[in-house]
Amino acid sequence: MKTVEEIKSAIEAALPSAGVEIVPNPSPSAQHSLRLKQESALAVAKFLRDDAELALDYLSNVTGVDWPDSLEAVYHLYSVAKKHGPVILRMRTVDRTDQVELPSLTPVWRSAEFQEREIFDLYGIVFTGHPDLRRLLMWDEFKDHPMRRDYREPDDFEYEPTAHDEVLKRAREHQAAMAGEKEAGAGA
Amino acid sequence: MSVTEELLNQRPEGWNRPAPQVPDDEGELLEIAMGPHHPSTHGVFRMDVALDGERVVRLKAVFGYLHRNHEKIAEGVSYLASMPYTDRLDYICPITNNWAYALAVEKLAGQEVPERAEYLRVILGELTRFQNHASSIGFLIQEMGASGTPLMYAFKAREKVLDLFEELTGARMMVNYMRFGGCRVDASPAWLERTRKVVAGLPGFVDEFERLLATNEILMARTQGVGILKPELAINAGVTGPMLRASGVNYDIRKVDGYGIYNRFNFRVPLGDHGDVYDRFMIRLLEMRESIGILNQALKEIPIGPVMDPKAKLRGFRPKAGEAYGRIEAPKGELGFYLISDGGPNPYRYRVRPPSLINLTVLEDMCLGHDVADVVLIFGSVDIVLGEVDR
């Protein structure tokens, strides 16, 4: 198994403009990862899958992560042919609100199909080039992305008809917060 | 837009997409929602099927009926507090869920596991694999219409294993048994003796099961050549476990990673030839035999010693900032946990890699062109648990 540095130089030898960057992992697991640029991600993914020495033909796991300033997708790759791994790829969106697109790797590894749909559903990353990007776990009419750290429950559930003080208090607080948010949104 | 027009318009790109089925022009297409309350789905799961006569021309899986945002809940509690909740993912095999989670946290924190605990993990893990495969075969036959008998045979064997779990952990299914750095309680010599006795009876059960089913004419007619999965597609779609090996791909994480102490045991990896439903059934049967072999070796060699690393910290456990991905060969496939720590008492990100969900990626590919009655069988041969699919 090559180290991340060797994989990085192999990628750069094949694709000079790839711009891959190593993300060190200080934990004892020492699973370092490679950060890809959005523009070259698909080409790098194809190279990693088709390269005879790396042969990372098996994408195991796709994870969405919500960081304070951006959203991230993490891909764990293994090789069934060579029986090595993991090689970890990461991609970051520009920000958390407007530019949340990332290139989909489903055309390269089909196992990303449901997992990218799940991330689209729960985090709101839009995977461009995904053949069937719909919500996976929540229903289609659902509005927000529940795995985001700033997610707040919507105010649309029915309160108990005999609401006790605590429920009523919570509802008042919630409605006030939602109204404040709306005004702030209208002002901007 | 009608379903026919939709099907003709959609031309999915790329070699790893299923080729669209074009309906003949006689009659209309029939759309059926199989589920969410269908006896074959083992829970709440829906397949939206479009049929041309009896032939499946489109199948879309609909998930989420059991979604409870397990991952979000785990981000709000300490590392240890998620351990009992992992039991509820794949509730047929709680031990292996515990194991995968414990393994990921141990990787994250650099935690060692004592020898005896490793042996106990292997013993319980293989017992889990045995009872999972037995009941999944039972369910598969049940779905073919053999109502009751094979399933009850399987549950007779499963019952003995669950009794052992209950005696050791206090619970038949929600075991909450593993800890970061070992196991919660030690096994008594009496328990080990009883386990040896139960394991000695298991080959007889497998023989009986095989005699009952393997050459049954109806089973062969219904399953052979049905739901074929090609090895290239299986790898590309991330299919793991018995499904992958039934397609002839030699990939068993117990061999590849050798996690725990698996590289000490002698066992073979059964491989299928055709990748059809019958092969998946047969692989599970053969894996049960290999599990018995591992159990016999582990029960013979298990050493005396502590079951918890004395340096392991349970309360106030705060791993250093970093991340780790740990995976094991669970009975249904590769079960992985991906954890990101920011140095706090809760994980910053907690991700379950569910084999049941990802094995369903190819469900449509396997079902297209088959009769609707075979969909039930093909779906049953994937072996899923909805608690893990929807999380």
HADDOCK unambig.tbl for C-alpha pairs under 7 A between the chains (distance, minus, plus):
assign (segid A and resid 25 and name CA) (segid B and resid 322 and name CA) 5.53 0.50 0.50
assign (segid A and resid 25 and name CA) (segid B and resid 323 and name CA) 6.62 0.50 0.50
assign (segid A and resid 26 and name CA) (segid B and resid 322 and name CA) 5.49 0.50 0.50
assign (segid A and resid 27 and name CA) (segid B and resid 108 and name CA) 5.99 0.50 0.50
assign (segid A and resid 27 and name CA) (segid B and resid 109 and name CA) 6.95 0.50 0.50
assign (segid A and resid 27 and name CA) (segid B and resid 320 and name CA) 6.43 0.50 0.50
assign (segid A and resid 27 and name CA) (segid B and resid 321 and name CA) 6.46 0.50 0.50
assign (segid A and resid 27 and name CA) (segid B and resid 322 and name CA) 4.63 0.50 0.50
assign (segid A and resid 27 and name CA) (segid B and resid 323 and name CA) 6.30 0.50 0.50
assign (segid A and resid 28 and name CA) (segid B and resid 107 and name CA) 6.62 0.50 0.50
assign (segid A and resid 28 and name CA) (segid B and resid 108 and name CA) 6.10 0.50 0.50
assign (segid A and resid 28 and name CA) (segid B and resid 109 and name CA) 6.29 0.50 0.50
assign (segid A and resid 28 and name CA) (segid B and resid 110 and name CA) 5.15 0.50 0.50
assign (segid A and resid 29 and name CA) (segid B and resid 107 and name CA) 5.16 0.50 0.50
assign (segid A and resid 29 and name CA) (segid B and resid 108 and name CA) 5.64 0.50 0.50
assign (segid A and resid 29 and name CA) (segid B and resid 110 and name CA) 6.85 0.50 0.50
assign (segid A and resid 29 and name CA) (segid B and resid 324 and name CA) 5.78 0.50 0.50
assign (segid A and resid 31 and name CA) (segid B and resid 324 and name CA) 6.61 0.50 0.50
assign (segid A and resid 57 and name CA) (segid B and resid 235 and name CA) 6.88 0.50 0.50
assign (segid A and resid 57 and name CA) (segid B and resid 236 and name CA) 6.40 0.50 0.50
assign (segid A and resid 58 and name CA) (segid B and resid 235 and name CA) 5.81 0.50 0.50
assign (segid A and resid 58 and name CA) (segid B and resid 236 and name CA) 5.84 0.50 0.50
assign (segid A and resid 58 and name CA) (segid B and resid 238 and name CA) 5.97 0.50 0.50
assign (segid A and resid 59 and name CA) (segid B and resid 238 and name CA) 6.07 0.50 0.50
assign (segid A and resid 60 and name CA) (segid B and resid 238 and name CA) 5.97 0.50 0.50
assign (segid A and resid 61 and name CA) (segid B and resid 353 and name CA) 6.01 0.50 0.50
assign (segid A and resid 63 and name CA) (segid B and resid 351 and name CA) 6.77 0.50 0.50
assign (segid A and resid 65 and name CA) (segid B and resid 349 and name CA) 6.78 0.50 0.50
assign (segid A and resid 80 and name CA) (segid B and resid 251 and name CA) 6.52 0.50 0.50
assign (segid A and resid 83 and name CA) (segid B and resid 256 and name CA) 6.22 0.50 0.50
assign (segid A and resid 107 and name CA) (segid B and resid 14 and name CA) 6.38 0.50 0.50
assign (segid A and resid 109 and name CA) (segid B and resid 236 and name CA) 5.36 0.50 0.50
assign (segid A and resid 109 and name CA) (segid B and resid 237 and name CA) 6.36 0.50 0.50
assign (segid A and resid 110 and name CA) (segid B and resid 16 and name CA) 6.55 0.50 0.50
assign (segid A and resid 110 and name CA) (segid B and resid 236 and name CA) 5.62 0.50 0.50
assign (segid A and resid 110 and name CA) (segid B and resid 237 and name CA) 4.48 0.50 0.50
assign (segid A and resid 111 and name CA) (segid B and resid 236 and name CA) 6.41 0.50 0.50
assign (segid A and resid 111 and name CA) (segid B and resid 237 and name CA) 4.01 0.50 0.50
assign (segid A and resid 111 and name CA) (segid B and resid 238 and name CA) 4.73 0.50 0.50
assign (segid A and resid 111 and name CA) (segid B and resid 358 and name CA) 6.57 0.50 0.50
assign (segid A and resid 111 and name CA) (segid B and resid 361 and name CA) 6.86 0.50 0.50
assign (segid A and resid 114 and name CA) (segid B and resid 358 and name CA) 6.99 0.50 0.50
assign (segid A and resid 114 and name CA) (segid B and resid 361 and name CA) 6.73 0.50 0.50
assign (segid A and resid 136 and name CA) (segid B and resid 63 and name CA) 6.20 0.50 0.50
assign (segid A and resid 136 and name CA) (segid B and resid 64 and name CA) 6.87 0.50 0.50
assign (segid A and resid 137 and name CA) (segid B and resid 63 and name CA) 5.50 0.50 0.50
assign (segid A and resid 137 and name CA) (segid B and resid 64 and name CA) 3.99 0.50 0.50
assign (segid A and resid 137 and name CA) (segid B and resid 67 and name CA) 6.48 0.50 0.50
assign (segid A and resid 137 and name CA) (segid B and resid 390 and name CA) 6.73 0.50 0.50
assign (segid A and resid 138 and name CA) (segid B and resid 64 and name CA) 6.04 0.50 0.50
assign (segid A and resid 147 and name CA) (segid B and resid 72 and name CA) 6.09 0.50 0.50
